[in-house]
Amino acid sequence: MRRTVKTLSLTTMILLAVMPASVLPQTKGTNNAIGDVQFELVGQVISPSPTAGHVLGYLTYINGLSEEESIFTSDPQDETTALFTLYTIVTSQRIINNGPFRVANRIGTSTIYLDTSPNGNFTNPDSFRDGTPIQTSDVRQQVVFNPSSGQFTATFVHTITSVTPFRIGDHNHMLGRIGQTFRVTLFGQLTTFPGHVSGFAVGPYLTRP
């Protein structure tokens, strides 16, 4: 019996030694499970053309940053003081009418920026993409829109295409790794442009040293 236990323990140690880091369990607290909220955001949507949609906004929470690593420079904690902004551009592939709903399938790209001199202003959409890109991704989006109420839900599947290390406080971080996927869900109201949205990202652990 003891010999069997020793054999199993040795086998486990060998397996852990050769497993790639991407499949080893994370040890940074309890906020590393697949399906955890990875960040939260607030923003607006605009439509420069009938087939294009832009989502712009700022992150209000990033899983993995400590309380000392504030993502706002001061109060009020809003777009004018947010260090992390997001800009997503998608193009419609098809529109499907389904009873009271209008369903749009879109593809595009998304970028998260670190702006150390925050100047977010929803009347100037480009102010949400004038920082340093720290993550880019390809996205696929589905929007389910109710024209009678103006309410909609948008779901994005992101596949990360590039990441750049960034520094907050005394620590360096990266927001994900190339090839990693995560999902963003937004809830919105749109009667006239701009529309207003808020939501969150769910997926495997993104923030890493």
C-alpha positions as CSV (number, residue, x, y, z in Angstrom):
1,M,0.0,0.0,0.0
2,R,2.8,2.4,1.0
3,R,4.6,1.6,-2.2
4,T,1.4,2.4,-4.3
5,V,1.1,5.8,-2.5
6,K,4.7,6.6,-3.1
7,T,4.3,5.7,-6.8
8,L,1.2,7.9,-7.2
9,S,2.9,10.8,-5.5
10,L,5.9,10.5,-7.7
11,T,3.7,10.3,-10.8
12,T,1.8,13.4,-9.7
13,M,5.1,15.4,-9.2
14,I,6.3,14.4,-12.6
15,L,3.0,15.4,-14.3
16,L,3.1,18.8,-12.5
17,A,6.7,19.4,-13.6
18,V,6.0,18.8,-17.3
19,M,2.5,20.5,-17.5
20,P,2.6,23.9,-19.3
21,A,2.0,26.9,-17.1
22,S,-1.2,27.7,-18.9
23,V,-2.9,24.6,-17.4
24,L,-1.4,24.8,-13.9
25,P,-3.8,26.1,-11.3
26,Q,-3.4,29.8,-10.5
27,T,-2.7,30.7,-6.8
28,K,-3.5,34.3,-6.6
29,G,-6.4,34.2,-4.1
30,T,-9.9,33.0,-5.1
31,N,-10.4,35.3,-8.0
32,N,-8.8,33.1,-10.6
33,A,-11.6,30.6,-11.5
34,I,-12.9,30.3,-15.0
35,G,-16.1,32.2,-15.2
36,D,-15.2,34.9,-12.7
37,V,-15.8,38.5,-13.5
38,Q,-12.6,39.9,-14.9
39,F,-13.5,43.5,-15.4
40,E,-16.5,45.8,-15.4
41,L,-17.1,48.8,-17.7
42,V,-19.4,51.8,-18.4
43,G,-19.8,53.4,-21.8
44,Q,-21.7,54.5,-24.8
45,V,-22.4,53.2,-28.3
46,I,-22.4,55.2,-31.5
47,S,-22.9,54.3,-35.2
48,P,-20.8,56.2,-37.7
49,S,-22.5,54.4,-40.5
50,P,-25.5,52.0,-41.0
51,T,-23.3,49.0,-40.8
52,A,-20.7,50.1,-38.2
53,G,-21.0,50.2,-34.4
54,H,-18.5,51.7,-31.9
55,V,-18.4,50.9,-28.2
56,L,-16.4,53.4,-26.1
57,G,-16.0,53.6,-22.4
58,Y,-13.9,53.0,-19.3
59,L,-13.2,50.2,-16.9
60,T,-14.5,50.5,-13.3
61,Y,-13.0,47.3,-11.9
62,I,-10.2,45.0,-12.9
63,N,-9.9,41.6,-11.1
64,G,-6.4,41.1,-9.8
65,L,-5.5,44.7,-9.0
66,S,-5.3,45.5,-5.3
67,E,-7.1,48.4,-3.5
68,E,-3.9,50.3,-3.5
69,E,-3.6,50.0,-7.3
70,S,-6.4,52.4,-8.1
71,I,-7.8,52.5,-11.6
72,F,-8.9,56.1,-11.1
73,T,-6.7,59.1,-10.5
74,S,-9.1,60.9,-8.2
75,D,-12.7,61.6,-7.5
76,P,-15.2,61.7,-9.1
77,Q,-14.6,58.2,-10.4
78,D,-15.9,58.6,-13.9
79,E,-14.6,58.9,-17.5
80,T,-12.6,62.0,-16.7
81,T,-10.4,60.2,-14.2
82,A,-10.4,56.6,-15.5
83,L,-6.9,55.1,-16.3
84,F,-8.3,52.3,-18.4
85,T,-10.5,52.9,-21.5
86,L,-11.9,50.6,-24.1
87,Y,-12.8,51.2,-27.8
88,T,-14.5,48.5,-29.9
89,I,-15.3,48.8,-33.6
90,V,-17.6,46.2,-35.2
91,T,-19.2,45.8,-38.6
92,S,-22.6,44.1,-39.2
93,Q,-22.5,40.8,-41.1
94,R,-26.3,40.2,-41.0
95,I,-29.5,41.5,-39.4
96,I,-32.3,39.1,-38.5
97,N,-35.8,40.1,-37.5
98,N,-37.3,37.8,-35.0
99,G,-40.7,38.9,-33.7
100,P,-40.2,42.0,-31.6
101,F,-36.4,41.6,-31.7
102,R,-33.8,42.7,-34.2
103,V,-30.7,40.5,-34.0
104,A,-27.3,41.7,-35.4
105,N,-24.2,39.6,-35.9
106,R,-21.0,41.6,-36.1
107,I,-17.3,41.1,-36.2
108,G,-14.5,43.6,-35.5
109,T,-11.7,44.5,-33.1
110,S,-11.4,45.9,-29.6
111,T,-8.6,47.6,-27.7
112,I,-8.1,48.4,-24.0
113,Y,-5.9,51.4,-23.3
114,L,-3.9,52.7,-20.3
115,D,-4.3,56.5,-20.3
116,T,-2.0,58.0,-17.6
117,S,-3.4,61.5,-18.3
118,P,-7.2,60.7,-18.3
119,N,-9.3,62.9,-20.4
120,G,-12.4,60.8,-21.3
121,N,-15.2,62.8,-22.8
122,F,-18.2,61.2,-24.5
123,T,-18.6,64.2,-26.8
124,N,-15.1,63.4,-28.1
125,P,-15.1,59.6,-28.8
126,D,-11.4,59.7,-29.7
127,S,-10.5,60.6,-26.1
128,F,-11.2,56.9,-25.3
129,R,-8.5,55.7,-27.6
130,D,-5.6,58.2,-27.1
131,G,-3.8,56.2,-24.4
132,T,-1.3,53.3,-24.7
133,P,-2.8,50.0,-26.0
134,I,-2.3,47.3,-23.5
135,Q,-4.6,44.7,-25.0
136,T,-6.1,44.1,-28.5
137,S,-8.5,41.4,-29.6
138,D,-10.6,40.2,-32.4
139,V,-14.3,40.1,-31.5
140,R,-17.5,38.5,-32.6
141,Q,-20.7,40.2,-31.4
142,Q,-24.4,39.4,-31.2
143,V,-26.8,42.1,-30.4
144,V,-30.4,41.4,-29.4
145,F,-32.4,44.7,-29.7
146,N,-36.0,45.6,-29.0
147,P,-36.8,48.6,-31.1
148,S,-40.0,49.3,-29.2
149,S,-38.3,49.7,-25.8
150,G,-34.8,50.6,-27.0
151,Q,-33.3,48.0,-24.7
152,F,-30.7,45.6,-25.9
153,T,-28.1,43.0,-24.8
154,A,-24.8,42.7,-26.6
155,T,-22.5,39.7,-26.2
156,F,-18.9,39.8,-27.4
157,V,-16.4,36.9,-27.6
158,H,-12.9,38.3,-27.5
159,T,-9.8,36.5,-28.7
160,I,-6.6,38.3,-27.6
161,T,-4.2,39.2,-30.4
162,S,-1.6,41.3,-28.5
163,V,-0.8,42.4,-25.0
164,T,1.6,44.9,-23.6
165,P,2.9,45.0,-20.0
166,F,1.8,48.0,-17.9
167,R,2.6,49.4,-14.5
168,I,0.2,50.4,-11.7
169,G,1.7,51.6,-8.4
170,D,4.7,49.4,-7.7
171,H,3.7,46.4,-9.8
172,N,3.9,45.4,-13.4
173,H,0.9,43.6,-15.0
174,M,-0.4,42.1,-18.2
175,L,-4.0,41.9,-19.2
176,G,-4.3,38.3,-20.5
177,R,-2.1,36.5,-23.0
178,I,-2.3,36.0,-26.8
179,G,-4.8,33.5,-27.9
180,Q,-6.8,33.7,-24.6
181,T,-10.6,34.2,-25.0
182,F,-13.1,35.9,-22.7
183,R,-16.7,37.1,-23.0
184,V,-18.1,40.6,-22.5
185,T,-21.8,41.1,-21.9
186,L,-23.3,44.6,-22.1
187,F,-26.8,45.8,-21.2
188,G,-28.0,49.0,-23.0
189,Q,-30.6,51.5,-23.8
190,L,-30.8,53.1,-27.3
191,T,-33.5,55.4,-28.5
192,T,-31.3,57.8,-30.2
193,F,-27.5,57.8,-30.5
194,P,-25.5,57.7,-28.4
195,G,-26.8,54.7,-26.6
196,H,-25.7,53.9,-23.0
197,V,-24.3,50.6,-21.8
198,S,-22.7,48.9,-18.8
199,G,-21.6,45.4,-18.3
200,F,-18.8,43.0,-17.5
201,A,-16.2,40.5,-18.8
202,V,-16.2,36.9,-17.8
203,G,-13.6,34.3,-18.4
204,P,-10.3,32.8,-17.3
205,Y,-7.9,34.9,-15.2
206,L,-6.7,37.9,-17.2
207,T,-4.5,40.0,-14.9
208,R,-1.1,38.5,-14.4
209,P,2.4,39.8,-13.3
